[in-house]
Amino acid sequence: MVYKLFVDSDVIIDFFTDRKPHVNPASELFDLNEQSKTLCICG
């Protein structure tokens, strides 16, 4: 089953700027997306 997630732009910024302590949960979301377990909708 694939879950749809709406990802806020702050999560994307946290991921790309390596902003602590938010980078770990953000990277987990992107990892799940790469494994096709979620469909991230960015906005």
Backbone as CSV, one residue per row, in Angstrom:
resi,resn,N_x,N_y,N_z,CA_x,CA_y,CA_z,C_x,C_y,C_z
1,MET,0.846,-1.183,0.000,0.000,0.000,0.000,0.888,1.242,0.000
2,VAL,0.560,2.175,-0.847,1.309,3.426,-0.945,0.514,4.526,-0.250
3,TYR,1.182,5.251,0.638,0.564,6.366,1.353,0.936,7.666,0.663
4,LYS,-0.014,8.568,0.572,0.251,9.888,-0.008,0.548,10.867,1.121
5,LEU,1.606,11.621,0.960,2.001,12.611,1.956,2.132,13.975,1.294
6,PHE,1.627,14.989,1.952,1.879,16.357,1.510,3.067,16.858,2.315
7,VAL,4.137,17.185,1.626,5.362,17.620,2.287,5.474,19.129,2.164
8,ASP,5.527,19.794,3.303,5.662,21.244,3.340,7.056,21.658,2.844
9,SER,7.155,22.830,2.302,8.440,23.308,1.768,9.515,23.384,2.848
10,ASP,9.142,23.587,4.097,10.132,23.617,5.179,10.843,22.277,5.332
11,VAL,10.129,21.185,5.108,10.741,19.853,5.192,11.793,19.698,4.095
12,ILE,11.501,20.203,2.925,12.453,20.126,1.814,13.690,20.974,2.118
13,ILE,13.473,22.157,2.669,14.592,23.033,3.035,15.438,22.379,4.131
14,ASP,14.786,21.759,5.122,15.520,21.060,6.186,16.410,19.969,5.601
15,PHE,15.884,19.247,4.636,16.626,18.147,4.021,17.850,18.656,3.257
16,PHE,17.662,19.660,2.419,18.755,20.123,1.567,19.768,20.998,2.294
17,THR,19.379,21.644,3.374,20.327,22.490,4.107,20.916,21.787,5.320
18,ASP,20.503,20.526,5.534,21.019,19.723,6.650,20.780,20.417,7.995
19,ARG,19.576,20.994,8.135,19.235,21.748,9.337,18.886,20.799,10.473
20,LYS,19.642,20.881,11.528,19.432,20.034,12.694,18.376,20.657,13.593
21,PRO,17.561,19.960,14.295,17.423,18.509,14.422,16.421,17.930,13.430
22,HIS,16.014,18.700,12.426,14.931,18.288,11.536,15.387,17.453,10.346
23,VAL,16.690,17.363,10.128,17.182,16.673,8.933,16.900,15.169,8.976
24,ASN,16.957,14.549,10.141,16.745,13.100,10.209,15.318,12.695,9.835
25,PRO,14.278,13.310,10.412,12.928,12.939,9.981,12.673,13.272,8.510
26,ALA,13.232,14.372,8.032,13.049,14.742,6.627,13.698,13.702,5.725
27,SER,14.882,13.243,6.079,15.559,12.254,5.245,14.837,10.916,5.284
28,GLU,14.195,10.581,6.405,13.400,9.349,6.480,12.223,9.405,5.502
29,LEU,11.580,10.563,5.394,10.479,10.702,4.438,10.953,10.512,3.004
30,PHE,12.100,11.097,2.669,12.623,10.955,1.318,13.084,9.526,1.045
31,ASP,13.609,8.847,2.065,13.986,7.442,1.903,12.763,6.574,1.622
32,LEU,11.674,6.800,2.349,10.445,6.044,2.102,9.920,6.301,0.695
33,ASN,10.071,7.529,0.235,9.632,7.854,-1.117,10.464,7.092,-2.162
34,GLU,11.761,6.994,-1.937,12.622,6.265,-2.872,12.301,4.774,-2.880
35,GLN,11.834,4.228,-1.761,11.482,2.814,-1.659,10.075,2.550,-2.186
36,SER,9.433,3.561,-2.702,8.056,3.481,-3.246,7.037,3.073,-2.187
37,LYS,7.309,3.414,-0.932,6.346,3.142,0.136,5.430,4.346,0.378
38,THR,5.866,5.511,-0.104,5.048,6.713,0.005,5.129,7.481,-1.310
39,LEU,4.165,8.315,-1.521,4.173,9.234,-2.661,4.171,10.626,-2.064
40,CYS,5.315,11.299,-2.136,5.435,12.639,-1.562,4.957,13.675,-2.554
41,ILE,4.033,14.490,-2.109,3.524,15.610,-2.895,4.063,16.868,-2.244
42,CYS,4.939,17.556,-2.941,5.610,18.719,-2.361,4.886,19.987,-2.710
43,GLY,4.846,20.892,-1.747,4.200,22.166,-1.996,4.683,23.249,-1.105
